[in-house]
Amino acid sequence: MRQHYVPKVYLKNFGEKNKRTYTIEVYDKQEKRFFKVATDNILAITNLYTLVLPSQKSNDALAVENVYANFIEPMFNRSIKILFDKKRTNINNLERSEIIISILHLLHRNPHVFSKMIDEHIINIQSLYDHAVKANEARFDYLDEKYLVEGFNIDVIRSEVTSKIDKIFRENHLDLTAAFSEMHEFLIIEIHTIEDDSIFFTNDNPVFFEDITSDKSNNPFKRTVEFSLPLSKKHLVKLYHDKNKMVNYIYRQKMPNFSVSLINYETISKAKRFVICSENDYQKFLEHKEIIDDTSIHRKMDVLKQIIEDCERDNSRDDAYYLIKLYHEKYKKQNNDLSKSDEYMMMQEFKKINSKNKISKI
């Protein structure tokens, strides 16, 4: 049985309806080609969630698939209707919980997350083995396993780790999603909408998260993590902790064209293989990518000048505003130039202020 790790109920928001099916346009990063495909026929793996019986979880091999089909995906549909309705701002506890579960479940139902986990385990095991060899030790421990240096074979170990992680994924990822959603029960919900002709892309691992602290942890359970998910060609949701905002409220913002390109840049970068976008829209993105990749100080200062003007117009002057203004004035006084050391210091100070401001709200 083919089972989607990026569900059709999500993918259809990036496609065109054709009778009873939806067709999406896809860019294959590996083969560097564009193609059209029905949502039935992509981002799915045979028996991905099918339990191997006997199982401690259920006597029904399709128990996990049934939870997705009968509960979570209908919940996702309800949540999307609320998020797409620009008149909706106030929500109740049930609606908030369903929205958060609908978004966050996409992270742990995706095998790419567990593939990364396997890679991290193998790196750790290889490092411990190298240390044991140098120390002339006969064995070493990793988690609950004991490994002998003699006869060590990393390929065999990878196979064993993959088998264990696969079993955990099939049987426990719904439990992980439940614990994950409970940890982030009071996330702030923020919808960003495009009103010009630009569009959001998505990919084969669509939820991405970033830790706002300086250690850049890959742990999505931390309260300092912010989540982003393109919901459609015109909508993106951000989820984050902020004690100064209302949890039963949908904050709505318009997103400018260049910011969309920055989001799409991340989407393409983090795609394992497939990016959901048309060839035409991808070519438009490449035009903006030249600006994104431009490391010249003049381009950066043009952006900072726009930020300063926006802050002064909206009368929103915080520490970041004064820092940007300080370096922009320094740039002008030095005949439109800024040393590399000054540029580095500006970026480091800006990161500290941004992190400090966000952490203070958690």
KOLMI-261389 format. One line per field, with one value per residue: residue number from 1; residue in three letters; chain; z, y, x of N, C-alpha, C in turn. Coordinates in steps of 0.02 Angstrom, whole numbers, plus 50000, padded with zeros to 5 digits. Atoms other than C-alpha are relative to their C-alpha. Layout:
BEGIN
num	NUM;...
residu	ALA;...
chaine	A;...
n_zz	Z;...
n_yy	Y;...
n_xx	X;...
ca_zz	Z;...
ca_yy	Y;...
ca_xx	X;...
c_zz	Z;...
c_yy	Y;...
c_xx	X;...
END
This chain:
BEGIN
num	1;2;3;4;5;6;7;8;9;10;11;12;13;14;15;16;17;18;19;20;21;22;23;24;25;26;27;28;29;30;31;32;33;34;35;36;37;38;39;40;41;42;43;44;45;46;47;48;49;50;51;52;53;54;55;56;57;58;59;60;61;62;63;64;65;66;67;68;69;70;71;72;73;74;75;76;77;78;79;80;81;82;83;84;85;86;87;88;89;90;91;92;93;94;95;96;97;98;99;100;101;102;103;104;105;106;107;108;109;110;111;112;113;114;115;116;117;118;119;120;121;122;123;124;125;126;127;128;129;130;131;132;133;134;135;136;137;138;139;140;141;142;143;144;145;146;147;148;149;150;151;152;153;154;155;156;157;158;159;160;161;162;163;164;165;166;167;168;169;170;171;172;173;174;175;176;177;178;179;180;181;182;183;184;185;186;187;188;189;190;191;192;193;194;195;196;197;198;199;200;201;202;203;204;205;206;207;208;209;210;211;212;213;214;215;216;217;218;219;220;221;222;223;224;225;226;227;228;229;230;231;232;233;234;235;236;237;238;239;240;241;242;243;244;245;246;247;248;249;250;251;252;253;254;255;256;257;258;259;260;261;262;263;264;265;266;267;268;269;270;271;272;273;274;275;276;277;278;279;280;281;282;283;284;285;286;287;288;289;290;291;292;293;294;295;296;297;298;299;300;301;302;303;304;305;306;307;308;309;310;311;312;313;314;315;316;317;318;319;320;321;322;323;324;325;326;327;328;329;330;331;332;333;334;335;336;337;338;339;340;341;342;343;344;345;346;347;348;349;350;351;352;353;354;355;356;357;358;359;360;361;362
residu	MET;ARG;GLN;HIS;TYR;VAL;PRO;LYS;VAL;TYR;LEU;LYS;ASN;PHE;GLY;GLU;LYS;ASN;LYS;ARG;THR;TYR;THR;ILE;GLU;VAL;TYR;ASP;LYS;GLN;GLU;LYS;ARG;PHE;PHE;LYS;VAL;ALA;THR;ASP;ASN;ILE;LEU;ALA;ILE;THR;ASN;LEU;TYR;THR;LEU;VAL;LEU;PRO;SER;GLN;LYS;SER;ASN;ASP;ALA;LEU;ALA;VAL;GLU;ASN;VAL;TYR;ALA;ASN;PHE;ILE;GLU;PRO;MET;PHE;ASN;ARG;SER;ILE;LYS;ILE;LEU;PHE;ASP;LYS;LYS;ARG;THR;ASN;ILE;ASN;ASN;LEU;GLU;ARG;SER;GLU;ILE;ILE;ILE;SER;ILE;LEU;HIS;LEU;LEU;HIS;ARG;ASN;PRO;HIS;VAL;PHE;SER;LYS;MET;ILE;ASP;GLU;HIS;ILE;ILE;ASN;ILE;GLN;SER;LEU;TYR;ASP;HIS;ALA;VAL;LYS;ALA;ASN;GLU;ALA;ARG;PHE;ASP;TYR;LEU;ASP;GLU;LYS;TYR;LEU;VAL;GLU;GLY;PHE;ASN;ILE;ASP;VAL;ILE;ARG;SER;GLU;VAL;THR;SER;LYS;ILE;ASP;LYS;ILE;PHE;ARG;GLU;ASN;HIS;LEU;ASP;LEU;THR;ALA;ALA;PHE;SER;GLU;MET;HIS;GLU;PHE;LEU;ILE;ILE;GLU;ILE;HIS;THR;ILE;GLU;ASP;ASP;SER;ILE;PHE;PHE;THR;ASN;ASP;ASN;PRO;VAL;PHE;PHE;GLU;ASP;ILE;THR;SER;ASP;LYS;SER;ASN;ASN;PRO;PHE;LYS;ARG;THR;VAL;GLU;PHE;SER;LEU;PRO;LEU;SER;LYS;LYS;HIS;LEU;VAL;LYS;LEU;TYR;HIS;ASP;LYS;ASN;LYS;MET;VAL;ASN;TYR;ILE;TYR;ARG;GLN;LYS;MET;PRO;ASN;PHE;SER;VAL;SER;LEU;ILE;ASN;TYR;GLU;THR;ILE;SER;LYS;ALA;LYS;ARG;PHE;VAL;ILE;CYS;SER;GLU;ASN;ASP;TYR;GLN;LYS;PHE;LEU;GLU;HIS;LYS;GLU;ILE;ILE;ASP;ASP;THR;SER;ILE;HIS;ARG;LYS;MET;ASP;VAL;LEU;LYS;GLN;ILE;ILE;GLU;ASP;CYS;GLU;ARG;ASP;ASN;SER;ARG;ASP;ASP;ALA;TYR;TYR;LEU;ILE;LYS;LEU;TYR;HIS;GLU;LYS;TYR;LYS;LYS;GLN;ASN;ASN;ASP;LEU;SER;LYS;SER;ASP;GLU;TYR;MET;MET;MET;GLN;GLU;PHE;LYS;LYS;ILE;ASN;SER;LYS;ASN;LYS;ILE;SER;LYS;ILE
chaine	A;A;A;A;A;A;A;A;A;A;A;A;A;A;A;A;A;A;A;A;A;A;A;A;A;A;A;A;A;A;A;A;A;A;A;A;A;A;A;A;A;A;A;A;A;A;A;A;A;A;A;A;A;A;A;A;A;A;A;A;A;A;A;A;A;A;A;A;A;A;A;A;A;A;A;A;A;A;A;A;A;A;A;A;A;A;A;A;A;A;A;A;A;A;A;A;A;A;A;A;A;A;A;A;A;A;A;A;A;A;A;A;A;A;A;A;A;A;A;A;A;A;A;A;A;A;A;A;A;A;A;A;A;A;A;A;A;A;A;A;A;A;A;A;A;A;A;A;A;A;A;A;A;A;A;A;A;A;A;A;A;A;A;A;A;A;A;A;A;A;A;A;A;A;A;A;A;A;A;A;A;A;A;A;A;A;A;A;A;A;A;A;A;A;A;A;A;A;A;A;A;A;A;A;A;A;A;A;A;A;A;A;A;A;A;A;A;A;A;A;A;A;A;A;A;A;A;A;A;A;A;A;A;A;A;A;A;A;A;A;A;A;A;A;A;A;A;A;A;A;A;A;A;A;A;A;A;A;A;A;A;A;A;A;A;A;A;A;A;A;A;A;A;A;A;A;A;A;A;A;A;A;A;A;A;A;A;A;A;A;A;A;A;A;A;A;A;A;A;A;A;A;A;A;A;A;A;A;A;A;A;A;A;A;A;A;A;A;A;A;A;A;A;A;A;A;A;A;A;A;A;A;A;A;A;A;A;A;A;A;A;A;A;A;A;A;A;A;A;A;A;A;A;A;A;A;A;A;A;A;A;A
n_zz	50000;50005;49945;50010;49944;50006;50019;50056;49975;49999;50067;50046;49997;50046;50065;50039;49998;50064;49982;49930;49977;50004;50033;49978;50040;49955;50023;49973;49989;50016;50073;50028;50051;49978;50025;49968;49973;49955;49930;49982;50024;49978;49928;49967;49997;49987;49931;49957;49931;49985;49944;50010;49948;49943;49978;49935;50008;50024;50040;50067;50034;50029;49946;50007;50061;49985;49959;50047;50048;49969;49948;50007;50063;49996;49955;50040;50044;49960;49979;50058;50015;49952;50013;50063;49994;49975;49951;49936;49957;49937;50004;49934;49980;50044;50066;49993;49993;50065;50046;49981;50016;50073;50028;49972;50015;50064;49987;49978;50045;50058;49987;50008;49932;49970;50038;49971;49935;50013;50018;49939;49960;50033;49988;49930;49991;50034;49960;49941;50024;50013;49935;49968;50035;49979;49929;49995;49960;50035;50010;49980;49991;50029;49976;49966;50038;49989;50064;49999;50051;50048;50045;50008;50070;49996;50044;49963;49946;50030;50016;49936;49975;50045;49983;49936;50009;50040;49954;49958;50043;50013;49941;49948;50021;49979;49930;50001;50023;49945;49949;50033;50003;49931;49980;50035;49999;49999;50052;50033;50070;50041;50071;50046;50063;50058;50037;50068;50044;49979;49967;49958;50019;49945;50018;49975;49927;50003;49937;49978;49936;49984;49930;49998;49957;50037;50011;50061;49988;50046;49958;50009;49938;49961;50006;50039;50071;50040;50055;50059;50049;50054;49999;50069;50041;49975;49927;49960;49928;49954;49932;49955;49932;49982;49943;50005;50050;49984;50032;50036;50048;50061;50022;50073;50030;50071;50011;50062;50052;49987;49943;50029;50031;49946;49977;50052;49998;49947;50021;50049;49967;49953;50034;50007;50072;50041;49985;50034;50033;50073;50030;50009;49935;49980;50037;49967;49938;50014;50008;49932;49968;50013;49949;49937;49998;50006;49934;49997;49944;50026;50003;49931;49973;50031;49962;49934;50008;50005;49932;49960;50022;49978;49927;49985;50022;49953;49933;49962;49992;49946;50000;50067;50042;49984;50023;50073;50016;49983;50051;50064;49998;50006;50071;50039;49982;50030;50073;50022;49992;49932;49998;49988;49927;49980;50026;49958;49933;50007;50005;49936;49952;50020;49980;49927;49983;50024;49956;49934;50002;50007;49940;49946;50008;49992
n_yy	49940;49937;49956;49935;49967;49932;50022;49969;49946;49942;49986;49974;49927;49976;50030;49983;50055;50031;50046;50019;50001;49938;50006;49950;49993;50020;49996;50053;49973;50052;50008;49932;49998;49984;50045;49997;50065;50001;50005;50071;50038;49972;49992;50057;50060;50060;50026;49958;50000;50065;50033;50070;50040;49969;49936;49980;49942;50018;50061;49978;49976;49934;49956;49933;49973;49983;49939;49944;49993;49988;49949;49943;49965;49959;49945;49953;49964;49951;49948;49960;49955;49945;49960;49965;49951;49939;49968;50035;49984;50034;50072;50030;50047;50059;49980;49988;50064;50035;49966;50016;50071;50007;49977;50034;50071;50008;50009;50067;50053;49998;50043;49963;49982;50059;50013;49955;50029;50057;49972;49974;50057;50031;49955;50007;50067;50000;49959;50039;50053;49970;49985;50063;50025;49959;50014;50072;50031;50058;49991;49935;50000;49944;50008;50064;50051;50009;50016;50023;49968;50053;50019;49944;49988;49945;50014;50046;49961;49956;50042;50016;49938;49984;50045;49979;49936;50014;50028;49944;49956;50029;50013;49949;49931;49966;49982;49944;49942;49980;49967;49940;49951;49980;49956;49936;49989;49929;49963;49945;50016;49940;50014;49951;50006;49964;49965;49984;50059;50051;50058;50043;50069;50047;50054;50067;49999;49930;49962;49987;49966;49968;49981;49929;49992;49999;50066;50027;50070;50034;50031;49963;49997;49941;49944;49947;50017;49972;50043;49969;50047;49973;50035;49999;49954;49931;49997;50033;49994;50003;50017;49984;49983;49929;49990;49935;50003;50042;50065;50015;49945;50009;49938;50001;49950;50005;50014;49969;50044;50023;50047;50064;50031;50026;50061;50050;50018;50050;50059;50036;50024;50054;50056;50060;50011;49970;49934;49993;49934;50005;49978;49927;49968;50013;49953;49935;50003;49994;49929;49974;50035;49961;49948;50034;50023;49942;49986;49932;49959;49950;50032;50008;49934;49981;50035;49970;49934;50012;50018;49938;49959;50033;49991;49930;49987;50033;49979;50060;49994;50042;50005;50019;49940;49955;50032;49994;49929;49984;50025;49968;49934;50011;50017;49937;49957;50029;49998;50059;50060;50027;50051;50068;50010;49965;50039;50060;49979;49981;50060;50035;49962;50006;50067;50000;49962;50038;50058;49975;49977;50057;50041;49964;50008;50070
n_xx	50042;49963;50018;49968;49967;50027;50067;50035;50043;49955;49973;50050;50000;49949;50014;50060;50047;50016;50054;49998;49931;49962;49935;49952;49939;49945;49930;49958;49933;49951;49996;50003;50053;50067;50052;50066;50019;50058;49979;50003;49942;49936;49988;50031;49959;50041;50002;49959;50026;50030;49967;49979;50033;50036;49975;50025;50043;50066;50008;50018;49940;50013;50025;49973;50030;50069;50000;49990;50056;50066;49999;49954;50008;50061;49984;49960;50047;50037;49953;49982;50055;49996;49940;50008;50055;49968;50044;49993;49943;50012;50013;50009;49946;50000;49974;49928;49966;50003;49954;49931;49988;50001;49937;49941;49997;49965;49928;49981;50023;49956;49941;49938;49978;49968;49939;49950;49985;49955;49935;49969;49979;49941;49943;49981;49971;49935;49955;49981;49955;49934;49970;49981;49941;49943;49987;49984;50053;50029;50072;50028;50072;50039;50068;50008;49965;49929;49969;49931;49957;49981;50055;50046;50020;50048;50057;50044;50030;50050;50058;50033;50030;50056;50054;50028;50034;50060;50050;50022;50040;50066;50040;50001;49998;50062;49990;49953;50038;50044;49958;49974;50054;50015;49945;50009;50073;50018;49965;50034;50015;49992;50009;49972;50038;49974;50053;49977;50000;49952;50031;49958;49985;49993;49953;50013;49992;50023;49996;49932;49997;49936;49991;49980;49942;49937;49972;50030;50016;50047;50051;50062;50039;49982;50047;49968;50006;50054;50018;50031;50027;50042;50065;50026;49960;50009;50002;49949;50014;49944;50019;49945;50021;49996;50044;50033;50053;50057;49994;50062;50006;49959;49970;49996;49956;49986;49929;49976;49973;49931;50002;50023;49941;49957;50032;49992;49929;49996;50038;49960;49939;50015;50032;49958;49994;50053;50028;50065;50005;49999;49937;50004;49990;49931;49958;50008;49962;49929;49984;49993;49944;49940;49997;49989;49930;49956;49971;49972;50023;50047;50066;50023;50017;50064;50052;50002;50031;50072;50023;50000;50057;50061;50005;50015;50069;50046;49980;49982;49928;49974;49926;49977;50004;49944;49939;49998;49990;49931;49955;50016;49970;49927;49990;50004;49944;49940;50008;50037;49959;49997;49947;50024;50006;50061;50057;50005;50024;50071;50041;49998;50040;50070;50022;50008;50060;50058;50008;50019;50070;50046;49997;50034;50072;50019
ca_zz	50000;49948;50098;50085;50198;50130;50123;49973;50080;50096;49919;49836;49893;49774;49627;49498;49509;49366;49390;49554;49565;49587;49481;49544;49454;49525;49510;49537;49614;49582;49398;49370;49276;49290;49274;49314;49421;49510;49699;49709;49631;49725;49902;49950;50000;49999;50174;50256;50409;50398;50561;50557;50651;50788;50856;51032;50961;50875;50797;50644;50524;50454;50623;50593;50415;50482;50612;50473;50352;50477;50604;50567;50383;50407;50552;50433;50312;50450;50508;50333;50306;50464;50420;50243;50302;50318;50423;50558;50697;50859;50884;51027;51120;51011;50849;50913;50963;50796;50699;50795;50780;50594;50562;50678;50632;50460;50541;50623;50490;50368;50354;50304;50487;50539;50399;50473;50643;50572;50496;50664;50755;50628;50645;50834;50827;50701;50811;50965;50865;50806;50985;51047;50914;50962;51146;51109;51188;51145;51155;51175;51225;51133;51209;51258;51138;51164;51014;50991;50901;50823;50672;50676;50515;50497;50353;50458;50602;50488;50432;50614;50665;50513;50560;50739;50686;50556;50692;50805;50660;50619;50796;50893;50781;50821;51007;50969;50876;51025;51149;51028;51007;51195;51223;51097;51147;51165;51007;50928;50756;50623;50442;50305;50144;49971;49880;49725;49586;49681;49756;49891;49846;49953;49955;50009;50190;50207;50393;50434;50602;50672;50847;50890;51018;50970;50981;50831;50904;50793;50936;50886;51064;51127;51162;51071;50905;50772;50642;50465;50336;50165;50166;49986;49844;49937;50122;50247;50433;50568;50743;50889;51077;51135;51308;51256;51123;51130;51097;51040;50900;50720;50682;50499;50396;50214;50146;50019;49860;49914;50079;49979;49881;50043;50102;49935;49947;50111;50038;49892;50003;50128;49999;50003;49817;49759;49756;49717;49594;49410;49293;49258;49443;49472;49335;49419;49582;49502;49459;49644;49693;49611;49736;49882;49836;49810;49955;49914;50058;49946;49919;50106;50147;50024;50119;50287;50224;50181;50356;50436;50332;50374;50562;50559;50462;50584;50734;50789;50852;50953;50987;50816;50732;50823;50783;50598;50595;50680;50549;50404;50457;50476;50300;50231;50327;50252;50073;50055;50122;50275;50325;50335;50523;50545;50436;50540;50705;50642;50597;50762;50865;50764;50794;50982;50989;50885;50993;51155;51102;51053;51206;51320;51251;51283
ca_yy	50000;50171;50289;50475;50554;50724;50703;50738;50848;50964;50949;50992;51173;51188;51102;51115;51011;50891;50804;50707;50723;50862;50889;50978;51043;50979;51019;50870;50936;50771;50755;50944;50929;50988;50876;50868;50730;50684;50701;50515;50470;50567;50583;50412;50249;50074;50018;50164;50162;49981;49892;49729;49604;49550;49726;49795;49944;49859;49699;49801;49824;49981;50062;50210;50236;50237;50370;50482;50448;50458;50586;50691;50729;50782;50889;50967;51011;51097;51193;51251;51324;51428;51484;51533;51635;51811;51862;51736;51798;51734;51546;51431;51304;51158;51252;51308;51131;51059;51191;51156;50966;50983;51080;50992;50815;50844;50846;50675;50581;50619;50485;50617;50671;50494;50476;50625;50541;50384;50489;50574;50407;50337;50491;50472;50285;50310;50446;50333;50192;50306;50362;50181;50133;50278;50234;50050;50000;49835;49900;50054;50093;50198;50223;50047;49956;49885;49876;49777;49863;49698;49660;49832;49862;50029;49966;49823;49944;50067;49925;49879;50061;50087;49934;49996;50174;50106;50007;50160;50265;50145;50111;50269;50422;50459;50455;50572;50689;50690;50732;50860;50947;50947;51028;51165;51178;51368;51417;51583;51564;51689;51686;51774;51809;51858;51990;52015;51890;51795;51623;51508;51346;51190;51029;50848;50896;51052;51098;51188;51252;51363;51387;51572;51540;51550;51363;51328;51165;51038;50991;51039;51011;51169;51320;51430;51348;51435;51332;51382;51294;51354;51312;51357;51461;51616;51570;51527;51492;51529;51454;51518;51549;51726;51759;51935;51876;51792;51605;51596;51719;51711;51852;51901;51992;52031;51967;52072;51997;51991;51905;51771;51741;51720;51591;51500;51502;51406;51288;51242;51226;51110;51001;50823;50802;50875;51058;51093;51239;51275;51303;51480;51525;51444;51554;51708;51652;51638;51823;51863;51735;51844;51980;51857;51790;51965;51992;52173;52295;52417;52294;52260;52445;52474;52344;52422;52594;52525;52450;52617;52709;52580;52592;52783;52784;52662;52743;52573;52611;52473;52419;52340;52501;52604;52476;52475;52665;52677;52568;52646;52819;52751;52681;52854;52944;52826;52871;52729;52596;52485;52379;52190;52196;52326;52223;52068;52161;52233;52060;51984;52124;52113;51925;51952;52084;51978;51824;51924;52003;51836;51742;51877;51839;51651
ca_xx	50000;50068;50072;50111;50240;50186;49997;49888;49776;49927;49996;49830;49850;49998;49912;49776;49618;49587;49419;49444;49633;49760;49915;50071;50225;50390;50575;50690;50852;50941;50899;50881;50717;50537;50384;50199;50127;49966;49977;49933;50100;50233;50305;50240;50324;50250;50200;50291;50176;50117;50154;50250;50142;50147;50164;50147;50054;49908;49843;49795;49941;49857;49822;49938;49875;49696;49738;49805;49661;49518;49577;49731;49703;49520;49585;49712;49571;49471;49624;49670;49497;49517;49693;49644;49494;49565;49414;49458;49570;49494;49495;49445;49554;49502;49535;49706;49754;49697;49795;49955;49939;49897;50056;50178;50127;50205;50377;50377;50279;50419;50556;50685;50689;50734;50861;50951;50941;51024;51164;51195;51203;51328;51439;51438;51476;51618;51693;51689;51768;51909;51938;51941;52069;52183;52165;52200;52034;51949;51771;51662;51483;51354;51182;51125;51242;51416;51534;51695;51838;51893;51785;51704;51605;51516;51407;51339;51309;51219;51104;51068;51036;50924;50821;50798;50754;50632;50542;50537;50471;50329;50274;50312;50310;50127;50171;50315;50198;50078;50218;50287;50119;50091;50262;50216;50032;50037;50129;50083;50002;50051;49991;50089;49994;50057;49955;50065;50106;50242;50208;50274;50361;50358;50459;50472;50510;50402;50411;50572;50626;50762;50827;50840;50978;51160;51192;51080;51018;50930;50813;50634;50571;50656;50545;50670;50627;50521;50427;50379;50271;50211;50024;49983;50051;49991;50000;50136;50114;50242;50231;50333;50326;50290;50219;50168;50046;49875;49874;49692;49721;49783;49903;49901;50031;50065;50230;50328;50399;50582;50540;50448;50608;50705;50578;50587;50776;50762;50632;50744;50898;50812;50725;50790;50755;50588;50532;50350;50350;50330;50477;50417;50409;50579;50656;50582;50658;50830;50821;50797;50929;51061;51017;51011;51184;51254;51375;51418;51403;51308;51166;51156;51154;51012;50910;50957;50907;50735;50719;50766;50636;50503;50541;50536;50374;50293;50378;50445;50619;50700;50880;50894;50839;50972;51106;51062;51055;51225;51311;51218;51277;51454;51440;51390;51528;51657;51608;51484;51600;51614;51763;51745;51775;51637;51521;51558;51531;51366;51300;51356;51277;51118;51107;51130;50993;50874;50905;50890;50726;50649;50710;50638;50465;50470
c_zz	50000;50054;49995;50063;49997;49972;49942;50021;50007;49930;49953;50000;49956;49928;49966;49999;49929;50014;50075;50029;49995;49969;50024;49952;50048;49966;50037;50006;49977;49925;49962;49942;50033;49971;50037;50023;50043;50071;50025;49991;50020;50076;50040;49996;50017;50071;50049;50073;50019;50054;49981;50058;50018;50022;50068;49994;49982;49964;49928;49967;49973;50053;49992;49939;50013;50043;49955;49957;50034;50051;49982;49934;49995;50046;49963;49954;50037;50018;49942;49983;50047;49983;49936;50002;50032;50050;50069;50036;50067;49990;50071;50014;49954;49932;50003;50003;49934;49950;50014;49984;49924;49968;50023;49983;49935;50010;50015;49958;49940;50013;49991;50068;50032;49962;50027;50068;49992;49985;50062;50045;49971;50010;50071;50013;49968;50041;50062;49982;49988;50065;50034;49968;50023;50072;50013;50046;49959;49984;50019;50003;49964;50015;50037;49967;50019;49935;50012;49945;49947;49959;49990;49926;50000;49956;50033;50055;49973;49985;50064;50028;49959;50017;50065;49992;49960;50044;50046;49961;49990;50062;50046;49975;50015;50074;50006;49979;50056;50054;49975;50000;50070;50026;49970;49997;49991;49951;49973;49926;49959;49926;49958;49931;49945;49963;49931;49960;50020;50036;50045;49966;50062;49977;50033;50076;50024;50064;50014;50063;50012;50073;50002;50047;49960;49985;49938;50006;49948;50038;49994;50062;50040;49988;49961;49925;49968;49940;49943;49952;49947;49998;49931;49961;50027;50076;50031;50074;50038;50070;50045;50069;50012;50055;49998;49950;50021;49963;49959;49949;49940;49979;49925;49974;49925;49992;49934;49955;50017;50058;49977;49969;50052;50028;49949;49995;50052;49980;49951;50034;50044;49969;49995;49925;49960;50027;49960;49975;49925;49974;49992;50066;50026;49964;50029;50065;49988;49990;50069;50035;49988;50052;50068;50007;49996;50070;50006;50056;49977;49996;50071;50029;49969;50037;50069;49998;49997;50068;50044;49982;50023;50075;50017;49979;50049;50073;50046;50006;50061;49996;49931;49953;50012;49979;49924;49979;50013;49944;49931;49996;49994;49928;49957;50014;49969;49924;49973;50001;50073;50000;50015;50075;50027;49978;50043;50069;49998;49999;50066;50053;49984;50019;50075;50020;49980;50045;50068;50001;49997;50063;50057;49997;50014;50072
c_yy	50062;50048;50064;50026;50076;49990;50038;50059;50065;50020;50033;50077;50032;49975;50027;49939;49976;49943;49984;49999;50070;49986;50056;50001;49993;50012;49947;50026;49951;49994;50066;50004;50018;49949;50012;49930;50007;49991;49928;49966;50030;50008;49948;49940;49941;49977;50039;49996;49932;49964;49928;49960;49938;50065;50017;50057;49981;49933;50015;50030;50071;50050;50071;50035;50023;50063;50061;50012;50023;50057;50060;50038;50038;50061;50054;50041;50053;50059;50047;50050;50060;50046;50040;50054;50064;50038;49968;50022;49965;49927;49973;49950;49940;50017;50012;49934;49962;50032;49980;49927;49990;50021;49957;49926;49987;49990;49928;49944;49993;49960;50036;50022;49943;49979;50042;49973;49942;50026;50025;49944;49969;50043;49992;49933;49997;50039;49962;49942;50027;50016;49936;49971;50038;49985;49927;49964;49945;50010;50071;49994;50060;49987;49933;49943;49998;49976;49978;50034;49949;49980;50055;50013;50052;49988;49953;50038;50047;49961;49985;50062;50018;49957;50021;50066;49991;49973;50055;50046;49972;49999;50061;50072;50038;50021;50061;50064;50027;50037;50066;50056;50025;50049;50070;50019;50074;50041;50056;49982;50064;49981;50057;49988;50042;50033;50022;49935;49947;49943;49965;49934;49956;49943;49934;49993;50070;50040;50014;50042;50027;50019;50071;50012;49991;49931;49965;49925;49972;49966;50039;50005;50063;50057;50058;49988;50034;49954;50040;49946;50038;49959;49996;50046;50071;50006;49962;50011;49997;49986;50013;50016;50074;50014;50066;50001;49951;49934;49982;50055;49984;50069;49997;50057;49990;49990;50030;49950;49974;49951;49932;49964;49971;49935;49944;49976;49945;49935;49958;49969;49938;49941;49941;49986;50042;50068;50007;50072;49990;50024;50075;50036;49989;50049;50070;50003;50010;50072;50033;49969;50037;50055;49969;49980;50057;50019;50071;50040;50051;49971;49993;50067;50027;49969;50032;50069;49994;49983;50062;50043;49971;50010;50072;50018;49971;50018;49940;49996;49960;49997;49982;50060;50045;49970;50007;50072;50021;49978;50029;50070;49995;49985;50064;50044;49976;49993;49936;49936;49979;49944;49931;49987;50035;49962;49938;50018;50019;49938;49962;50035;49995;49932;49996;50035;49961;49940;50022;50021;49942;49958;50033;49991;49928;49985
c_xx	50044;49976;50042;50034;49991;49930;49969;49957;50040;50021;49949;49998;50053;49987;49939;49954;49984;49950;50006;50071;50032;50068;50045;50059;50060;50068;50040;50072;50054;50010;49996;49950;49933;49951;49935;49980;49938;50025;49998;50069;50067;50000;49962;50047;49955;50010;50045;49977;49970;50039;50019;49971;50041;50034;49969;49949;49928;50001;49982;50063;49991;49975;50024;49971;49928;49994;50010;49938;49936;49999;50044;49990;49934;50010;50040;49954;49961;50045;50018;49945;50000;50059;49995;49947;50028;49957;50007;50064;49993;49982;49991;50056;50005;50029;50075;50038;50002;50047;50072;50017;50004;50066;50058;50004;50039;50075;50017;49970;50046;50064;50066;50027;50038;50062;50057;50022;50049;50070;50037;50026;50064;50062;50026;50036;50070;50051;50023;50047;50070;50036;50025;50063;50062;50020;50017;49951;49967;49926;49980;49925;49969;49927;49995;50040;50074;50031;50072;50039;50020;49939;49949;49986;49944;49939;49950;49964;49947;49936;49960;49964;49939;49939;49966;49960;49936;49943;49972;49954;49929;49956;49991;49995;49935;50004;50046;49965;49955;50040;50026;49948;49982;50053;49989;49926;49982;50042;49956;49992;50000;49996;50028;49969;50034;49942;50023;50002;50051;49963;50050;50011;49992;50044;49980;50012;49980;50004;50074;49999;50070;50000;50026;50058;50063;50027;49972;49986;49952;49943;49934;49956;50014;49950;50029;49998;49939;49988;49969;49976;49961;49935;49969;50046;49999;50003;50059;49983;50066;49973;50060;49971;50010;49949;49962;49943;49945;50006;49938;49984;50045;50025;50011;50042;50005;50075;50022;50037;50069;50002;49976;50059;50047;49972;50010;50073;50012;49966;50040;50061;49986;49964;50048;50012;49949;49977;49936;49994;50001;50068;50001;50014;50072;50048;49995;50039;50075;50021;50010;50061;50066;50009;50015;50074;50050;50026;50027;49968;49948;49929;49971;49978;49935;49942;49993;49968;49924;49971;49996;49940;49934;49989;49981;49929;49950;50014;50015;50075;50024;50076;50027;50000;50060;50067;50008;50015;50072;50048;49986;50031;50076;50018;50000;50060;50065;49994;49969;50044;49999;50051;49969;49992;49938;49938;49988;49971;49926;49956;49998;49957;49926;49971;49987;49936;49938;49986;49976;49926;49951;49999;49961;49925;49976;49980
END
